[in-house]
Amino acid sequence: MKKIKRLQKRIALERIQILFSNAIHYSTINKEIGQRQLELIKRLSLKFNLRLPYPYKLFFCKRCKAPIFPGIDSKIRILNIPKLHVKVVCLKCNNVYRFFVD
């Protein structure tokens, strides 16, 4: 049983990687297709109890949990005060969150 679960999780993670690359590609062509693929990524991670890798987490708003694309659904700024960080503003819920760069 453990082998089957491990195999399912590995397949789900591979599928998430494929969907993520497709979402980035289609976001410039058709925004709705890209958002739908990001929603599928979220559903796959919930179904198979997977923790999303860090680069994939950046494409979801921390407040409204909606999929966001940089420059389309969010504003991104690089600021230096008080410490070097990247400021992300979700344009759907106007939430501001920061990623500190060390």
N, C-alpha and C positions, 0 to 999 in steps of 0.2 A: 504493500500500500504506500509506503514511504517513497519507493522508487517512482511510482505513478505520479504522486504529488510533486516530487522534485522535477520530473519530466514536464509536467503541466506548467510549473512555474518558469522553467527554462524556455519553453515554447512561448509563453505569454510575454516574457521579457524580450525575446526576439521579435515578436509581433509589435510590441511597444516601440522598439527601435525603428522598425520599418514604418509604422504609422507616424512616428515623429519626423522622420526624414521626408515623408510625403506631405505632412502638414506644413512644414517649412516651405517646400516647393510650391504647393498649391495656395499658400497664403497670399502670394503676389498675384496669382491668376484669379482665384475666386476665394474670397474671405470665408464664406459659409462652409465650403468643403474643408478648409483648414481647421476651422473651429470644430466641426463635427468630428474630425479625426482626433483632435485633442480631447474631446469629450469621450471618445472611445478609449483613449489611453487611460483616462481617469477611471472609467468603468472596469477595464481589464485589471487595473491595479487593485481596485476594491474587491473584485470577484475572486482573484487568486491570492489576495492578501500579500501583495508586493509593495515594497517601499520604492517609490520612484527615485531614480538617481537624481543627483543634485541639478544637473543641467536641465532636466525635464521639469523640475519643480518651478523653475523660474518663469515658465510659461503659464502659470496659474496665479490668479490674484489671491492673496492671503486672506482677504476679507470676504469677497463675494464668491470666491472659488470658481470664477468664470475663466475660461481660457483667454489669454491675451497674447497678442503679437506685438513685439517692440516696434514702435513707430506707427502702428495702426490703431491699436486699442490702448496704448500706453505711451506716456512720455518718459524718456530716459535722460537723466542729466548726470554728469560727473562733477562732483563738488569736492572742495578741499577743506572746508571749514565745518566742524572742528577737527575732523580727521578725514583722510581720503576715503570717499564712498561713492557708490552709485545710487542715485535716487530714482525710484520708479513710481510713477503716478498712474494708477488705473483710471482710465477715462470713463468707465462704467459706473464706479462707485466713489470716485475721487479719493481713494485711499492712497496714502503715501507710505512707502516702506523703503528701507535702505539696506544695501549690502556693503559692508565695510571691507575695504581692501587693505591688507596689511603689507 
